[in-house]
Amino acid sequence: MPPRCILFDWDGTLHYASSFKFFVQNLVRFSCKGWLCERIFEILELIDYVIDRPRLFLSREELRALSECYIIGIVTNRSKMFLESMLHRARIPISTFGVIGAIRGLWNTWHDASLPWIQIETKPTPFWPLFHSFFEREGLFPQDVLYVGDDPVDYFAVKESGCRFAAIARNAAQRDAFREGGVSEKHIFSTIHDALAFFGVRFSCKKAPL
């Protein structure tokens, strides 16, 4: 059975992220704790926002098509403000997503208050318990949810939840990291499109003619 809800990681999964930026941001995020380190991380995000441009692995049209058939969302180690700003620059309506999980940041107010967001801890901290009320409200069980990520921390964040996981590995190092983390080879894919196809996800809700 195809999933009813598809959650995407942001950097490296739904959106292109350079290795250098990812390294610097994660170095601060995981190696440095406290108020000052959080502010440094947010400054890096602001620099990111200024110099970067949205480059998505799924087009706006594909995301819109998915949103018409499934509940789709984002779960990311980015802050709310950064993610909302990037979606705006990519011209992706916030209404495309049913839910977004993001970390706490210095600026914690959505410009669009209609967006359902859930504050999470930095992955690999499991986010499933924080989504419990949302899933319950939508009538979703763990097996109804597919999470797509490009880093073992994404896998560890849902490993004990019972939901399905698709690993995106665009190079040999990523593939090896997922194998070492315990991800089955059949659940490691080169592209989002390959992953979605494997789990029976379609970009149209129309049934094929008999």
C-alpha positions, 0 to 999 in steps of 0.5 A, a space after each residue: 500500500 502506498 503511504 498516505 503521508 510523505 515527509 521530506 527532509 529539506 537540505 540534500 533531499 528536497 533542496 540542493 545543499 552544498 557540502 561546504 555549507 552543510 558541513 559548516 552548519 552541522 559543525 556548529 549545530 552538533 559541536 556547539 551548544 548554548 545561546 551563542 552557538 544558536 545565534 551563530 547558526 542563525 547567522 549562517 542561515 541568514 548568509 545562506 539565504 542571501 547567497 543561495 537560490 532555491 534549487 529543488 529536486 522536485 518541481 513546484 508542479 510535482 509538489 502540488 500534484 503530490 499535495 493533491 493525493 497525499 499529506 506532504 510535509 517537511 521535517 528539517 534541522 533548519 529554523 522556521 524563518 529560514 524555511 518559510 523564506 526559502 519556500 517563498 523564494 521558490 514560489 511554493 505556496 505554504 498551503 502545499 504542505 500539511 505540516 512542517 517540523 522545524 527547530 527553534 530559532 531566534 525568530 519564531 513567528 511564521 509570516 503565514 499563521 495558517 501553516 501548521 508547524 511543529 517545533 522539533 529538537 535537532 535530528 537525530 532526536 526522534 520527532 515522531 512523539 512531537 507529531 503524535 497529535 497531528 498524526 492522530 488528528 489525521 487518522 494516520 498510523 506509523 505505516 501510513 507515513 513515509 519519511 525521505 531523507 539523505 542522512 543517517 540522522 534522518 533514519 535514526 530520527 524515525 527508526 523506532 517509530 514504525 514509519 517507512 523510510 527512504 534513503 536518498 544516496 547520491 554518492 557512494 559515501 552516502 550509500 555506505 553511511 546508510 548501510 552502516 546505519 542499518 538501512 536495508 539496501 532495497 530502501 536506498 535510492 539515487 533520486 527522490 523519484 526512484 524512492 517514491 516510485 518504489 513505495 507506490 507513490 504517484 503524481 496523479 490521483 486519477 486511476 488508470 483506465 481498465 
